[in-house]
Amino acid sequence: MLLTSAGTVENTASDAVLVAVIVAIAVAVGLHRRRRRNELGLQRGERVVALSQQWLDPIIVLVIVGATLRQELTDPAHVGLAVAGVLIGGVAGYVRGRLLFLEARPDIGRVVLRRGVAEIAIVAGLLVLTYAARHFSDDIRSPLNLLATVALTVGVAESVTRVAYITWRYQQANRARVR
Protein backbone atom coordinates (compact mmCIF):
# COMPACT_ATOMS: atom_id res chain seq x y z
CA MET A 1 0.00 0.00 0.00
CA LEU A 2 1.32 3.43 -0.97
CA LEU A 3 1.10 5.92 1.86
CA THR A 4 1.18 9.59 1.05
CA SER A 5 1.86 12.52 3.34
CA ALA A 6 -1.86 12.43 4.15
CA GLY A 7 -1.53 8.74 5.05
CA THR A 8 -4.05 7.47 2.51
CA VAL A 9 -4.21 6.06 -0.97
CA GLU A 10 -7.17 8.27 -1.94
CA ASN A 11 -4.95 11.05 -3.34
CA THR A 12 -3.37 8.65 -5.82
CA ALA A 13 -6.79 7.32 -6.84
CA SER A 14 -8.21 10.83 -7.27
CA ASP A 15 -5.14 11.79 -9.34
CA ALA A 16 -5.74 8.78 -11.58
CA VAL A 17 -9.41 9.71 -12.01
CA LEU A 18 -8.43 13.29 -12.87
CA VAL A 19 -5.93 12.08 -15.47
CA ALA A 20 -8.55 9.71 -16.98
CA VAL A 21 -11.10 12.54 -17.25
CA ILE A 22 -8.55 14.85 -18.87
CA VAL A 23 -7.53 12.15 -21.37
CA ALA A 24 -11.19 11.44 -22.24
CA ILE A 25 -11.86 15.14 -22.83
CA ALA A 26 -8.70 15.47 -24.93
CA VAL A 27 -9.71 12.52 -27.14
CA ALA A 28 -13.24 13.88 -27.68
CA VAL A 29 -11.91 17.35 -28.51
CA GLY A 30 -9.31 15.88 -30.88
CA LEU A 31 -11.90 13.94 -32.86
CA HIS A 32 -14.13 16.99 -33.16
CA ARG A 33 -11.21 19.16 -34.29
CA ARG A 34 -10.22 16.69 -37.00
CA ARG A 35 -13.74 16.62 -38.44
CA ARG A 36 -13.96 20.43 -38.32
CA ARG A 37 -10.54 20.86 -39.97
CA ASN A 38 -11.63 18.66 -42.86
CA GLU A 39 -14.90 20.57 -43.27
CA LEU A 40 -13.07 23.93 -43.50
CA GLY A 41 -10.29 22.68 -45.79
CA LEU A 42 -7.46 23.58 -43.43
CA GLN A 43 -3.91 22.46 -44.07
CA ARG A 44 -2.21 19.70 -42.13
CA GLY A 45 -0.98 21.08 -38.83
CA GLU A 46 -3.74 23.69 -38.60
CA ARG A 47 -6.78 23.50 -36.40
CA VAL A 48 -9.84 25.62 -35.93
CA VAL A 49 -11.12 26.18 -32.41
CA ALA A 50 -13.59 28.33 -30.54
CA LEU A 51 -12.14 30.86 -28.12
CA SER A 52 -14.21 29.36 -25.32
CA GLN A 53 -12.51 26.03 -26.03
CA GLN A 54 -9.10 27.69 -25.75
CA TRP A 55 -9.98 28.98 -22.29
CA LEU A 56 -10.43 25.39 -21.07
CA ASP A 57 -6.65 24.93 -21.04
CA PRO A 58 -5.88 27.60 -18.40
CA ILE A 59 -8.82 26.41 -16.31
CA ILE A 60 -7.57 22.81 -16.38
CA VAL A 61 -4.05 23.95 -15.51
CA LEU A 62 -5.36 26.02 -12.59
CA VAL A 63 -7.40 23.10 -11.28
CA ILE A 64 -4.41 20.76 -11.50
CA VAL A 65 -1.93 23.04 -9.75
CA GLY A 66 -4.16 25.24 -7.61
CA ALA A 67 -4.10 23.17 -4.43
CA THR A 68 -0.34 22.69 -4.58
CA LEU A 69 0.34 26.36 -5.17
CA ARG A 70 -2.08 27.43 -2.46
CA GLN A 71 -0.05 25.45 0.09
CA GLU A 72 3.34 26.57 -1.14
CA LEU A 73 2.54 30.27 -1.52
CA THR A 74 2.35 30.64 2.25
CA ASP A 75 6.18 30.70 2.27
CA PRO A 76 8.00 33.93 1.23
CA ALA A 77 10.62 32.01 -0.81
CA HIS A 78 7.86 30.40 -2.85
CA VAL A 79 6.13 33.74 -3.37
CA GLY A 80 9.31 35.24 -4.84
CA LEU A 81 9.83 32.24 -7.10
CA ALA A 82 6.18 32.35 -8.13
CA VAL A 83 6.56 35.98 -9.24
CA ALA A 84 9.59 34.98 -11.33
CA GLY A 85 7.59 32.06 -12.75
CA VAL A 86 4.69 34.34 -13.69
CA LEU A 87 7.05 36.73 -15.50
CA ILE A 88 8.76 33.92 -17.40
CA GLY A 89 5.42 32.24 -18.19
CA GLY A 90 3.92 35.53 -19.36
CA VAL A 91 6.70 36.07 -21.88
CA ALA A 92 6.55 32.43 -22.99
CA GLY A 93 2.75 32.63 -23.41
CA TYR A 94 3.00 35.79 -25.50
CA VAL A 95 5.64 34.24 -27.76
CA ARG A 96 3.71 30.98 -28.09
CA GLY A 97 0.48 32.86 -28.82
CA ARG A 98 2.22 34.72 -31.65
CA LEU A 99 3.62 31.46 -33.04
CA LEU A 100 0.36 29.51 -32.83
CA PHE A 101 -2.11 32.15 -34.06
CA LEU A 102 -2.70 32.01 -37.82
CA GLU A 103 -6.01 33.69 -38.48
CA ALA A 104 -9.25 34.84 -36.88
CA ARG A 105 -12.48 33.59 -38.42
CA PRO A 106 -15.17 35.85 -36.91
CA ASP A 107 -17.59 34.63 -39.59
CA ILE A 108 -17.70 31.25 -37.82
CA GLY A 109 -16.63 32.48 -34.38
CA ARG A 110 -13.36 30.55 -34.43
CA VAL A 111 -9.60 31.01 -34.67
CA VAL A 112 -7.18 29.04 -36.82
CA LEU A 113 -4.10 27.90 -34.91
CA ARG A 114 -1.03 25.87 -35.67
CA ARG A 115 -1.36 22.54 -34.02
CA GLY A 116 0.90 22.16 -31.03
CA VAL A 117 1.50 19.27 -28.71
CA ALA A 118 3.11 21.55 -26.17
CA GLU A 119 -0.22 22.09 -24.39
CA ILE A 120 -0.54 18.37 -23.73
CA ALA A 121 3.12 18.13 -22.72
CA ILE A 122 2.74 21.10 -20.36
CA VAL A 123 -0.35 19.64 -18.68
CA ALA A 124 1.28 16.20 -18.39
CA GLY A 125 4.48 17.72 -17.02
CA LEU A 126 2.52 19.77 -14.49
CA LEU A 127 0.66 16.64 -13.39
CA VAL A 128 3.92 14.76 -12.84
CA LEU A 129 5.57 17.69 -11.07
CA THR A 130 2.54 18.29 -8.86
CA TYR A 131 2.45 14.61 -7.95
CA ALA A 132 6.18 14.54 -7.20
CA ALA A 133 6.08 17.70 -5.11
CA ARG A 134 3.13 16.44 -3.08
CA HIS A 135 4.29 12.88 -2.52
CA PHE A 136 8.06 12.84 -2.37
CA SER A 137 9.04 15.84 -0.34
CA ASP A 138 7.72 16.93 3.03
CA ASP A 139 10.11 19.90 3.29
CA ILE A 140 8.45 22.99 1.80
CA ARG A 141 11.88 24.50 1.03
CA SER A 142 13.32 21.43 -0.65
CA PRO A 143 14.79 22.01 -4.12
CA LEU A 144 11.98 19.87 -5.61
CA ASN A 145 9.27 22.03 -4.02
CA LEU A 146 11.03 25.26 -4.99
CA LEU A 147 11.41 24.02 -8.57
CA ALA A 148 7.78 22.93 -8.58
CA THR A 149 6.65 26.42 -7.58
CA VAL A 150 8.54 28.02 -10.46
CA ALA A 151 7.43 25.42 -13.00
CA LEU A 152 3.80 25.46 -11.91
CA THR A 153 3.55 29.23 -12.04
CA VAL A 154 5.31 29.28 -15.43
CA GLY A 155 2.73 26.78 -16.69
CA VAL A 156 -0.23 28.76 -15.38
CA ALA A 157 1.06 32.12 -16.65
CA GLU A 158 2.01 30.68 -20.05
CA SER A 159 -1.41 29.17 -20.52
CA VAL A 160 -3.35 32.28 -19.47
CA THR A 161 -1.14 34.69 -21.45
CA ARG A 162 -1.21 32.55 -24.61
CA VAL A 163 -5.00 32.34 -24.62
CA ALA A 164 -5.36 36.03 -23.72
CA TYR A 165 -3.14 36.94 -26.70
CA ILE A 166 -5.17 34.73 -29.05
CA THR A 167 -8.38 36.28 -27.71
CA TRP A 168 -6.98 39.78 -28.24
CA ARG A 169 -6.01 38.96 -31.86
CA TYR A 170 -9.48 37.53 -32.50
CA GLN A 171 -11.13 40.66 -31.12
CA GLN A 172 -8.91 42.87 -33.29
CA ALA A 173 -9.93 40.94 -36.40
CA ASN A 174 -13.57 41.03 -35.43
CA ARG A 175 -13.48 44.85 -34.92
CA ALA A 176 -11.72 45.27 -38.29
CA ARG A 177 -14.38 43.15 -39.99
CA VAL A 178 -17.22 45.21 -38.50
CA ARG A 179 -15.76 48.55 -39.69
N, C-alpha and C positions, 0 to 999 in steps of 0.2 A: 504494500500500500504506500502510495506517495503522499507524504505529509508536507503541507505547505506551511508558510509562516502563520497562517490562520489555523493550522492543525487539521484541515479537512481536505477531502478530495474534490469537494464541490466546485472550487475555483477552476480546476483543470477541466471538469466536465462542462462548466458554463463557458469556458474558453473554447472548447471543442464545438459546442452548439453555436456559438457566435461565428466561428470560422465556417461552419457548415452553412449557416444562413447567408453569410457574405458570399460564399462560393455559389450558392444557388441563385442569388440575385445577379451575380456577375454573369453566370451562364445565360440566364433569361435575357438580360440586357444585351449580351453579345449576339444572341440569335436575332433579336429584334433589329439591332443595328445592321447586321448583314443584309437582312431583307430590305431595310430602308435604303441602304447604300445601292443595292441593285436597282431599286425602283427609281432612284434619282440619277443613275448613271455616273456615280462617282468613281474616281480612279482607285486602284488598289492602294491601300495605305491611308485612304481618306474615310472619314466617318461623319455622319450628320447626327447631331444630337440637340435636344432641347436644352435651353439654359437651366431649367428646373432640374433636369437630369444631371447636369454638371455640378449643381450644388449638393447633390447626394454625397459626392466624394469628401468634401470637407466635414460634412455632418458625420459620416462614418468614421473618419479619422478622429474627430473630437470624441465620439462615443468610445472608441477603442482606447484612446490615451487619456481621456479626461480624469478618470479615477486615479491613475498613477500620478499624473501631474498635480492633481489637487493635494495629494499627500506630500509630494516632494517640494512644492512651492511654499511650504511653511518654513523652509530653511533659506537664510540669506544667500548662501553660495549657489543654491539651485535657482533662486530668483535672478541673480546676475547672469548665470549661464542661460537661463530661459530668455532673457532679453537679447543676448547674443544670438541664440537660436532663432528668435523671431526676426531679427535683422537679416541674418543669412538666408532664412527661409523666404522672407519677403523678396529679396533680390532674386533668389532662385525661381520663385513663382512667377515673377514678372518676366524673366528671361524665358522660362518654359512656356508661359502664355503667348509670348511673341512668336516662339518657334512652332507652337501647335496650331495657332489660329490661322486659318486660310481664308475664310469668307463668311460673312453674315448672310443669312437667307431670311430676312424679315417676312418675305412673302409666304413662307411656310413656318415661320416662328422657330427657326433652327439656326445653328451655326455649323460650318464645315470645319473639321479639325483634322490634323494629321493624327493618325493612329499612333498611340504610344503605350508601351507596356510598363512605363515607369510608374504609372498610378498603381497598378497591381503590385509591382515590386515594392513601392513605398509602403502600401498598406500591409503587405506581408512582412516586410522588414520591421515595421512598427509593432506588429503583433508579436514577432519573435523577441524584439527588444523589450517590449512591455512585459512579456512573460518572464524573460530572463531577469529583469530588474526586480520583479515582484517575488520571484521564487528562489533566486540564488544569492541574494545579498540582503542581509538584515541591516547593514550599516548604511544609513542614509547618505553618508559622505564617501562611500566607496567609489572607486573610479568607474565601476559599471553603472552605478546610479547617477553619477555626475554626467557620464557620457549619454545615458538614457535621457536625461533632462534636455540636453542640447539636441539630440537627434529627434526626440519627440516634438519639441517646439519648432525645429526646422520643418518637420513633416507637416505640422498643423499650419504654420505660416505659409509654406510653399503652396499647399492645397488651397487655402483661402485666397491668397494673392493671385494665383493662376486663374482661378474661376472668376475673381473680381475683374481681372484684366479682360478676360474673354467677354464677360458681361458688358463692360465698358465699351469694348469694340463693337459689340452687337448693337448697343444703344446708339452709338455714333452712326452706324450704317442705317439704322432705322430712322433716325432724325434726318439724315441726308436724303433718304428715300421719300419722306413726307414732304420735304421742301419743294 
